[in-house]
Amino acid sequence: MTIIACGDYYLMGEIELRILHTSDWHLGRIFHGIHLTDDQAYVLEQFLQVAGDVKPDVIIIAGDVYDRSVPPTDAVKLLDEVISRVLMDFSVPVLLIAGNHDSPERLGFGTRLLARQGLFIIGQPSTNLAPIILQDSHGPVYFCPVPYAEPSVVRETLAAPDATDYNSAMRCLLKHYTASLPRGSRAVAVAHAYVAGGESSESERPLTIGGTEMVDAACFQSFNYAALGHLHKPQKTGTGIYYAGSLLKYSFSESPHRKSINLVEMDEAGNINLDKVTLSPRRDVRCLEGYLTDILTAPKNGENKEDYIMVTLKDTGALLDALGKLREIYPNVLHIERPFLLDGGELRGPRGDHRRLSDMDLFSSFFEQVTGVPLNSEEARTFAQTVELFYPKEQR
């Protein structure tokens, strides 16, 4: 297999094109105050192991390589180490596009120089966008990278007044590519977008408000495979249209997900075969629900007590230092929810002028609003005794 890009040729591979597709690494992510760089390094070591074992012809990183436009130093070092090992140890070219979390200018620094080493970084659309061509024994395969871009950027860059939203902007960019592709050629789109029908998670940053971020799956109908980034759940959203999903679970809504990378093989006719290679994190993201005493018994067989955990407590009474007690068993409990405190969702005050109500009336109203049940006689007596103890009548 040969790569044709910028006039350079690189001898690679043989019969079928083999692609390793990943996305949404979000290097430098902070999760409930925890810096995840060590967790990301742990799972990226597995990614490198997979790359060494399956020997792909190209690796695609479909955007959001960093978690923010100005990434921390350790995140930059981690990316440098991973990409360097891929290029130098395995001699596998890398195609990387910017996502909505990335700074396209920073990410695209040194693009022309790095392309000669097999690292193709597309930070933002330009008037000279051209496919990256991989040549195998059956002929060329055209890779069309579409980084995340605001519609206004596409309108200005391509002089495309019709690019009024994300869907029309995507159509303009892909049309820019397909116009130069030979009829019947094998083609792969690489994009960072929210394709209609995809399932989102809490950890994704919305591109817009009101649904105008959606891109129609029909945009990719001319391609044999669409390697997508942005949505964190690995999923298929149309024929040949796949999200690889994020590197790790970045919200508790993702706890049911199984994170993976896509191994894609393309034959002479452009037909694809896709396998998911599961990644095993050092610490999983899990949700526990139950009564405090039951959860404190101990982790079940096979559970890692070091996992990042959200606990939903079903207790309705007062709890003393629930978080401290839970962290004695699960040191990485990051969030506690108590649904009974939110029941009703409506703020209700005591009827009448509160200035004329007794302490008991005020407390009873407060107690019922917080717990969802009326104050019983024993609780009322305890409250009255407590008030009398600390605030005798002569002091009121």
C-alpha positions in Angstrom: 0.0 0.0 0.0 1.2 3.5 -0.8 0.2 6.8 0.6 0.0 9.7 -1.8 0.1 13.1 -0.1 2.0 16.3 -0.9 3.8 14.4 -3.7 5.4 11.9 -1.3 5.0 8.1 -1.4 5.3 5.7 1.5 5.5 1.9 1.0 3.0 0.2 3.3 0.8 -2.9 3.7 -0.7 -5.2 1.0 -4.1 -6.5 0.1 -7.0 -4.9 2.1 -7.1 -1.5 3.6 -7.2 -1.7 7.4 -8.3 1.4 9.4 -8.1 1.9 13.1 -10.8 4.6 14.0 -10.9 6.4 17.3 -12.1 9.8 18.5 -12.8 12.1 21.4 -9.8 11.5 23.6 -10.4 14.7 25.5 -6.8 14.7 26.8 -6.6 17.0 29.9 -10.2 16.2 31.0 -11.1 16.9 34.6 -14.0 14.8 36.0 -15.6 16.0 39.2 -12.3 17.6 40.2 -10.2 14.6 39.2 -7.5 15.0 36.6 -7.8 12.0 34.2 -4.4 12.2 32.5 -3.1 9.0 34.2 -6.3 7.2 33.4 -6.1 8.3 29.7 -2.4 7.2 29.6 -3.4 3.8 30.9 -6.0 3.2 28.2 -3.8 4.7 25.4 -1.2 2.1 26.2 -3.8 -0.5 25.3 -4.6 1.5 22.1 -0.9 1.3 21.2 -0.9 -2.4 21.9 -3.8 -2.8 19.5 -2.1 -0.8 16.9 1.0 -2.9 17.2 -1.0 -6.2 17.0 -3.4 -5.4 14.2 -1.0 -3.4 12.1 -3.5 -0.9 10.5 -2.6 1.0 7.4 -3.9 4.2 8.8 -5.1 5.5 12.2 -8.0 8.0 12.2 -8.6 10.3 15.2 -11.9 12.0 14.5 -11.6 15.2 16.6 -11.6 16.4 20.2 -8.1 15.1 20.8 -7.9 17.7 23.7 -10.6 18.7 26.1 -10.1 22.4 25.7 -8.5 24.8 23.3 -5.5 25.5 25.6 -4.6 22.0 26.9 -2.5 21.5 30.0 1.2 20.5 29.5 0.8 16.9 30.6 -2.0 16.4 28.0 0.3 17.8 25.2 3.1 15.5 26.4 0.8 12.5 26.4 -0.4 13.2 22.8 3.2 13.7 21.7 4.3 10.4 23.2 1.4 8.4 21.7 1.7 9.9 18.2 5.5 9.6 18.2 5.3 5.9 19.1 2.7 5.2 16.3 4.9 6.9 13.7 8.3 5.7 14.8 7.6 2.3 16.2 4.9 1.1 13.8 5.3 3.4 10.8 1.6 3.9 10.6 0.3 7.2 9.2 -2.2 9.2 11.4 -5.1 11.3 10.1 -6.3 13.7 12.8 -8.9 16.4 12.6 -9.9 19.1 15.0 -13.1 18.8 17.0 -15.2 21.5 18.7 -13.1 21.3 21.9 -9.8 21.8 20.0 -8.1 24.9 18.9 -7.7 24.4 15.1 -4.8 26.8 14.9 -2.8 25.2 17.8 -3.6 21.7 16.7 -2.6 22.4 13.1 0.8 23.9 13.8 3.5 22.5 11.5 1.0 20.6 9.4 3.0 20.6 6.1 6.2 19.5 7.8 4.5 16.7 9.8 2.6 15.4 6.7 6.0 14.3 5.3 6.4 12.1 8.4 2.9 10.6 8.0 1.0 12.8 10.4 -1.9 14.6 8.7 -3.6 17.2 10.8 -6.5 19.1 9.5 -7.4 21.9 11.9 -9.8 24.0 9.8 -11.3 24.1 6.4 -9.4 25.9 3.6 -9.7 26.6 -0.1 -7.1 24.0 -0.9 -8.6 21.0 0.9 -7.7 17.9 -1.0 -8.2 14.2 -0.3 -5.5 12.2 1.3 -5.0 9.2 -1.0 -3.9 5.7 0.1 -3.0 3.3 -2.6 -3.4 -0.5 -2.1 -3.1 -3.3 -4.5 -6.7 -2.7 -5.8 -6.2 1.0 -6.4 -6.6 4.3 -4.6 -8.7 5.0 -1.5 -9.6 8.7 -0.9 -9.8 10.1 2.6 -11.8 13.3 2.9 -11.2 15.0 6.3 -13.8 17.5 7.6 -12.8 19.2 10.8 -15.4 20.9 13.0 -16.2 24.4 11.7 -18.9 26.9 12.3 -21.1 27.5 9.3 -19.9 31.1 9.2 -16.3 29.9 8.7 -17.4 27.6 5.9 -19.3 30.4 4.2 -16.3 32.7 4.3 -13.7 30.0 3.4 -15.5 28.4 0.5 -17.5 31.5 -0.6 -20.6 29.4 0.0 -23.6 31.6 0.9 -25.8 28.5 1.2 -23.9 27.2 4.3 -26.4 28.6 6.7 -26.3 25.8 9.3 -24.3 22.8 10.2 -26.1 20.5 7.7 -25.6 22.8 4.7 -22.1 23.5 5.8 -21.3 19.8 5.9 -22.8 19.3 2.4 -20.7 22.2 1.1 -17.5 20.7 2.5 -18.2 17.2 1.3 -19.2 18.4 -2.1 -15.9 20.3 -2.3 -14.2 16.9 -1.9 -16.4 14.6 -4.0 -16.3 16.9 -7.0 -12.7 15.8 -7.5 -13.2 12.1 -6.8 -13.1 9.7 -9.8 -16.5 8.0 -10.4 -16.8 4.7 -8.6 -13.7 5.3 -6.4 -13.5 4.1 -2.8 -13.8 7.0 -0.3 -13.8 7.5 3.4 -15.2 10.6 5.1 -13.7 11.8 8.4 -15.8 14.3 10.3 -16.6 15.7 13.7 -20.4 16.4 13.7 -23.7 15.5 15.3 -25.5 13.2 12.8 -29.3 13.1 13.2 -30.4 9.9 14.9 -27.3 9.6 17.1 -27.5 9.1 20.8 -25.8 11.8 22.9 -24.4 11.8 26.4 -24.2 14.4 29.2 -20.5 15.0 28.6 -20.7 16.3 25.1 -20.6 20.1 24.7 -23.6 21.2 22.6 -22.6 22.7 19.3 -25.7 25.0 19.2 -29.0 25.5 21.0 -32.3 24.4 19.4 -31.3 21.4 17.2 -29.6 23.4 14.4 -26.4 21.4 15.0 -27.9 18.3 13.4 -26.3 16.9 10.2 -28.3 14.6 7.9 -26.9 11.1 7.5 -27.6 11.5 3.8 -24.5 13.8 3.6 -22.3 10.7 3.8 -24.1 8.5 1.2 -21.3 8.8 -1.3 -18.8 7.3 1.0 -18.0 3.7 1.8 -17.2 4.6 5.4 -17.8 7.6 7.5 -15.4 7.8 10.5 -17.1 10.2 12.9 -16.3 11.9 16.2 -18.3 14.1 18.7 -20.9 11.6 20.2 -19.3 9.6 23.0 -21.3 6.4 22.6 -19.9 4.0 20.1 -22.8 3.6 17.5 -23.9 3.3 14.0 -26.1 6.1 12.6 -26.6 4.9 9.0 -25.1 2.6 6.3 -21.3 2.8 6.8 -21.6 5.7 9.3 -20.0 5.0 12.6 -19.0 6.8 15.8 -16.0 5.3 17.5 -17.0 6.9 20.8 -14.9 8.5 23.4 -11.7 7.1 24.9 -13.2 6.9 28.4 -16.5 7.5 30.1 -16.7 11.2 30.8 -20.0 11.4 32.6 -22.1 9.1 34.8 -24.7 8.9 32.0 -22.1 6.9 30.1 -21.8 4.2 32.8 -23.6 1.6 30.6 -21.3 2.3 27.6 -18.6 -0.1 26.6 -15.7 2.0 25.2 -13.9 0.7 22.1 -12.1 1.6 18.9 -13.2 0.6 15.5 -11.1 -1.8 13.4 -12.3 -1.4 9.8 -11.3 -3.5 6.7 -12.2 -2.4 3.2 -12.1 -4.7 0.2 -11.6 -4.1 -3.5 -15.2 -3.2 -4.0 -15.3 -0.8 -1.0 -17.3 -3.2 1.2 -16.4 -2.8 4.9 -16.1 -5.2 7.8 -16.1 -3.6 11.2 -15.0 -5.0 14.6 -15.0 -3.2 17.9 -11.9 -3.6 20.1 -12.9 -3.0 23.7 -10.7 -0.9 26.0 -10.4 -1.6 29.7 -10.0 1.5 31.9 -7.9 1.5 35.1 -11.0 2.8 36.9 -14.5 2.3 35.5 -17.3 4.9 35.9 -20.3 3.3 37.8 -23.6 4.2 39.4 -24.7 2.5 42.7 -28.2 2.8 44.1 -29.6 1.6 47.4 -29.8 2.2 51.1 -26.6 3.5 52.8 -26.2 0.4 55.1 -26.5 -2.0 52.2 -24.0 -0.1 50.0 -21.5 0.0 52.9 -21.4 -3.8 53.3 -18.6 -4.2 50.7 -18.0 -4.3 47.0 -19.5 -7.3 45.2 -17.3 -9.9 43.6 -15.5 -8.5 40.6 -16.2 -4.9 41.5 -13.3 -2.5 41.7 -13.6 -0.3 44.8 -11.3 2.3 43.2 -13.8 3.0 40.4 -15.3 6.5 40.0 -18.8 6.2 41.5 -22.0 8.1 41.8 -24.3 6.9 44.6 -28.1 7.3 44.6 -29.3 6.9 48.2 -32.9 5.7 48.8 -32.8 6.6 52.5 -35.4 9.2 53.5 -34.1 10.0 57.0 -31.3 12.2 58.1 -27.8 10.8 57.3 -24.7 11.9 59.1 -21.6 12.2 56.9 -22.8 9.8 54.2 -20.0 10.8 51.8 -17.3 10.2 54.4 -18.7 6.8 55.2 -19.0 5.8 51.6 -15.4 6.9 50.8 -14.1 4.6 53.5 -15.3 1.7 51.2 -15.2 3.4 47.8 -12.5 6.2 48.0 -13.6 7.6 44.6 -17.2 8.3 45.3 -17.6 11.6 43.4 -21.3 12.4 43.7 -24.3 11.5 45.8 -27.9 12.0 44.9 -30.9 11.8 47.2 -34.0 11.7 45.1 -36.5 12.1 47.9 -35.2 15.6 48.6 -36.3 16.6 45.1 -39.7 15.0 45.1 -42.4 17.3 43.8 -40.0 19.9 42.6 -42.4 22.6 43.7 -41.6 25.1 46.4 -44.5 25.3 48.8 -44.8 27.5 51.8 -47.1 27.4 54.8 -50.5 28.9 54.2 -51.3 32.3 55.7 -49.0 35.0 57.0 -45.8 33.2 58.1 -45.2 36.0 60.7 -48.3 34.8 62.6 -47.4 31.0 62.5 -45.8 29.2 65.3 -42.4 27.5 65.2 -44.1 24.2 65.0 -46.2 25.2 62.0 -43.2 26.6 60.2 -41.1 23.5 60.9 -43.9 21.1 60.0 -44.3 22.8 56.6 -40.5 22.7 56.0 -40.3 19.0 57.0 -43.1 18.0 54.7 -41.6 19.9 51.8 -38.2 18.3 52.3 -39.2 14.7 53.0 -42.5 14.5 51.2 -44.4 13.2 54.2 -46.1 15.0 57.1 -44.5 15.4 60.5 -45.7 12.7 62.8 -46.5 13.1 66.5 -43.2 11.7 67.8 -41.1 13.9 65.5 -43.2 16.9 66.5 -42.6 16.1 70.2 -38.8 15.8 69.5 -38.8 19.1 67.7 -40.7 20.8 70.6 -38.3 19.4 73.2 -35.3 20.6 71.2 -36.6 24.1 70.8 -37.4 24.2 74.5 -33.9 23.0 75.4 -32.0 25.5 73.3 -34.5 28.4 73.2 -36.6 28.5 76.5 -39.8 30.5 76.3 -38.3 33.4 78.3 -35.7 33.9 75.5 -38.2 33.9 72.7 
